[in-house]
Amino acid sequence: MASTHVNARVQKHRDALRMAGLRPVQIWVSDTRSPEFQSECRRQCLLVAQADSLDTGTQQLMDAALADVDGWTE
């Protein structure tokens, strides 16, 4: 079966990583699709935007950085 071949390849890869001194780690992160995440993200973005509007030094720094990229190509 094809899945057996894939499983063997994955296991071989994992074994090689372990032999290199690495170990697997599982992490849990916020679900960016949840409505709660989206509303909290929006709330924090609004707070940052409000703070940025009061900080003229940051805006001057950003303007200077933007002016410095003239002539750059992608």
Helices and strands as residue ranges (DSSP letters): H 2-19, H 35-54, H 56-67
